[in-house]
């Protein structure tokens, strides 16, 4: 019987060698890597100095044709790749890379936004890299500072911390900063946001038109700009309809508070439970769906943000184009690179109500 691999480093290596002897060709070497070739390596193989290799790689015309051919052949043979980042750092310049600092990697919203950014940047010879704060305010500055040390050309970010003033010096040095989904705090910066206020107000108006007056609002974390704007739209539409006692149906949770699912269960246990619910984002929507259970066909529901399988489940949502959000942010970066002195702009991406059934469930008394 084959012995299992040991958990110690020595045991794992010994087990790997045993597998190598029996299953891999004799020329293979397990647990061994080849270091990357340097300018000096290419120069030795081509019989020239590292400085000559550098001139060839940078496209200088002051090199004999046969020398250039020898250098390029040697570079291909050694799979040499020039380190443009190191060169840029030595010369105090920047790269063609634009960083996008996102929140939670598990949230599909960010990848749809990133797709729009990447396509637009590519049209202008720029590349995008992603970094995540994991929606942790304490992590934001550290992540951003790490990227700036790499001399990125510009910074796109979804702010999560309460203060982005630490970026003011970098902005004054000419690094464009564009905020996505929510504006910066204590920082002069361009921003692309959603029509949050109007989107939620229209959702509430739809529910009121279906006869509902006990309409709940669930979101987390409540302190974010996006959720504050959506809450403002919710309250505004209720006041329009003369509904002034809705605070009892608001559940404005923070990250470490009850989940949206728990909040909805609490709401449904009230003596006068809501007959309709508006969710502040796609995560809250998932919690609402789980909590409604067998009441899903009797309690009207509209979610802010479209999400996977919402169409199949017949869930009405406040939707928008995340890729357009990214596209417009990338355009602001390019415009800021072309003209750093233009006044800061804030672009608002429109939302639309997609009616699929759950938001059109009529109040029982109006049927």
N, C-alpha and C positions, 0 to 999 in steps of 0.2 A: 504494500500500500504506500502511496506517495506521502511523504511527510509534509505537513502544512508549513507555510512560510513563517519564520519567526517574526516577532514584533520588534525585536531589536534591530538597529541599523545593520550590524554585522550579519545577523541572520537573514535579513532581506537581501543583502548583497550576495550572500552565499546561495540563496535560493534562486536569485536572478541568474547567477553564473551557471547553475545547474540547468535551468531552462535554456540558456544560450547554447550550452554544449549539445543539447539534444534536438533543439527545434530551430536554431538559426544557422545560417551558413557560416563556415569557418572564418570568413573574412569579416563578419560582423563583430562589433565591439559594444557590449551592453554597458549602460551607465557611463558613456564617454561622449563628450561633445567636442567639436572643433571650434577653436576661437576664430573670430572674424578677422579677415585679412586687413592689414593696414596699408597706408601709403608706402611705408618702408618695404613691406612684403612684396607689393606690386613692383616697386623699383628694383628690388633684388632680382626678381624673376625676369624683368625686362632689361636689366643691365643699365639702369639710369638712376638718377637721384630722386628722392621723394619730392623735391621741389618740381622736377620735370613732370612727375606723375600728376602733381596738383595742377600744373598748367594745362596738361592734356584733359584732365577731368573737367576743368572749368572752361574748356573750349578755346584756349588761347591759340592764336594763329602763329605765334612765334615758336613753333616746334616743327622739326623736319617730319615729312610724311612717314618715312620708315620708322622713326622713333615713335610717332603717334600710333602707328599700327602695332608696334611691339608692346606698347603700354596698354592699349585697349585689349589686345589678345591676352596679355597677362592678367588684366583685371577680370576679364570674362572667365578665365581659367580658375582664378581664385574666388570667384563670386563676390568680388569687391563691391561694396556700396559706399559712396561718399557720405560722410556725416555732415549734412547741411546745417543741422541744428548747432553743432559745435562751431562750425565756421561762422554762423550768424552771431553766436554769443561772443566770439573773439572780436568781431568787428562792431559789436554794440548795436546790431540791427535786429530786425524781427523776422519771424517766419511767415509763411503764407497760411498758417493754421489759425483757425478761429475756434475758440473753446466754447462749449455749451454746458453750463453747469445746471443739472437737473435735480429734482427731488428724489422720489422713490423709484428705483429701477424697475420695480414690479408694476408700475402704473403705465399702461399702454399709451396714455395721453402723450407722454414725453417722446415716445418713439415716432408717433405720427407727426408731432411738431418737428422733430429732428429730421424727418424725411423731407419736409418742406424747406428747412434750412439748408440741408445738404445739396439739394437740387439747385437752389438759387445761388449758393456760394460757388458751386462748380462752374457756373456760367461766367464767373469772374476770376477763375483760376485760384480759388481759395478752397481749403479743405477744412473739415470739421472734426473735432474730437469731443468725446463725451466724458463728463465727470459727474459723480453723484454726491450729494450731501446727505442722502438717506433721510431727507426731511428733518434733519437735526440742525437747529439754529446754531448750536455751538460749533458745528463742523464747517459751516459755510466759509468763514474767513480763511481757515487753514487750507481748504480745497482751492479757493480762489488764488491765494498767495502762491501755492505750489504751481499752478498753471502760469501765473504771471512771470515766475522765475524762468519758465521755458520760452519767454519772449513771444507769446502768442500775439497774433496781429490784432485781435479784438476779442471781446468777452461778451457772450450771450449768457444770461442767467435768469433763473426763476428764483427771486429772492425768498428766503425762508426766515432769515434773521430779522430782528426788529430794526436794525441800523446797518446801512451800507456805506456810511460815511468814511470807512476805512479805504474806500476806492477813490476818493476825491483827488488825492495826489496823483494816482495813476492816470485818472481821466485828464488831469491838467498836463500830464506828460504826453498826451496824444493817443492813449489807448481807448478806442471806442467801447462804450459799455451800453448794451441794449438789454432791457429787462423784458421778460416774456411772462404773460399771464397776470402779473401784478407789478406795479411801479416800485421803484426803489424808495427807501427812506433816507433822508439826509444826504442825498446824492443827486446832482443834476445829471439826468440820463434819459435817453430815449426809451420808450416803452411801447409794447403792443399788448393790448388787453382785450377782453371780450366785453360785449354789451351785457354785462351781468345783471345790472338793475332792470333793464327792459326785458331780458329773458325771463327772469323769475316773475316779474309783474304780469307778463303775458300768460305764464303758466297759471297763476292764481286767477286771472280773469277768466280763463277757460273753465276752471273748476267752479267758479261762481256762476258762470253761464249754465252749468249743468245742475245748478240748484244747491250747491254746497256752501255752507257758512262756517262750519267747524273744520277749518283747514289747518293742518299742522305743518311745521317746517323743521326738518332735521338736517344738521350738518356737523362736520368736525374736520379740522379744528376751527372753531368759530372766530378766532382772532385774525385769520387770514383776510387780506384785502378782498379777495374774490368772494368769500362767504359773507363778509360784512356788506358788500354791494348787493349780493343776492338777497340777504335778509332785508336790506333797505327796500328792494323792489317788492318783496313779499308783503311787508308792512304797508307800503304805499298803496298797492292794489286793494288790500283789505280796507284801508281807510276810505278809498274811493267808493267802496260798496257800503260804507257805514258800519263796518265790523270793527269794534274797538276793544274786544275782550280776548284777542287771540294769543296774548302772552302765555296763557296757560297751556297752549299747544305748541309752544316753541321749545325745541331741545337743541341747545347750542353747546355742544360738547367740546372739550379739549382733547388732545391726543391721549392723555392718561385717564380720561373719564370713561363713562359707560359707552359701549359701542352703539352704533346706530340701531342695530338689531334690538339691543336691550331697551333703548329709548322708545322704539316703536311699541314694543310689548308693554312698556309702562303706559304709554299713551292709550293703547287699546283697553287697558284695565280701568281707565277713569270712569266715573259715573256717567259722564257725557263724553264719550270718546270722539275723536275726530272722524268725520266721514270721508275725508280726503287728506292726502299727504303730499308734500313737495319735498324732494330730497335735494340737498345742496351740492352734491357731486356724485360721481359714479360709484365711489366706495360706499357712500351712504345709501345709494340706490340698492346695492347688493344686500345690505342689511335690512332694508325695508322689505324687499322681496322675501327674504328668509323669514322675517317676523310675521308677515301677513298670512303665510300658510294657506289654510282653507278659506280665509277671508279675502283672498286676492281678487275674487270676482265681485265683491260687495263694497270694498273701500277703494275709492278712486285714487290714482297715484300718477304723479309726473316726476320724472327725474331730470336733474340738470346734468348734462353730459350724456352722450350716447355711450353704450357699452355693449360688450359681446353678448349675443343672443337676446338683446332687448327687442329686436324686431320679431324674432321667433316667439317670444313670450307676450307679444302684443303690448309692450310698455311704451307709453307716450313719453317723449323726452324733449327737453330744450337742447337743440343740437347746433353745431357750428362746424367749420372746417379747420381741424387742427393744423393741417399742412399749410393752409393759408396764413395762420398765425405765425408759423415758422418762416414762410416765404417773405412776409412783410418785415419780420425782424431782421432777416438776412439783408433785405434791401436797405434797411436803415443803417446797417453796418457798412455797406458799400458806400452809401451816400456820405456817411460820417468820415470814412477814409478819404473820400474825394474832397470833402470840404469840412474840416474839423470845426469851423467857426459858426456853422448854421445853428439857429436856436433849437433847443431840444423839442422833440415831437412826441406825441402820444397818439397812436392809431388804435381805433376801436373796431374789432371784428364783429360783424352782426351775428345774431343768433336767430334761430327759427324753431317754431314748434312743430314737431313731427307727430301727428295724431295716429296712434296705433290701436287705441281701444281703452287702455287703462285710465287715461285722463278724461275719457268721455263717459265713464260710468255715471249715471244720473243719481242724485240723491233720492233715496227711497220715497220721500214725501212728495217729490216732484214728478214721480212716474205715474 
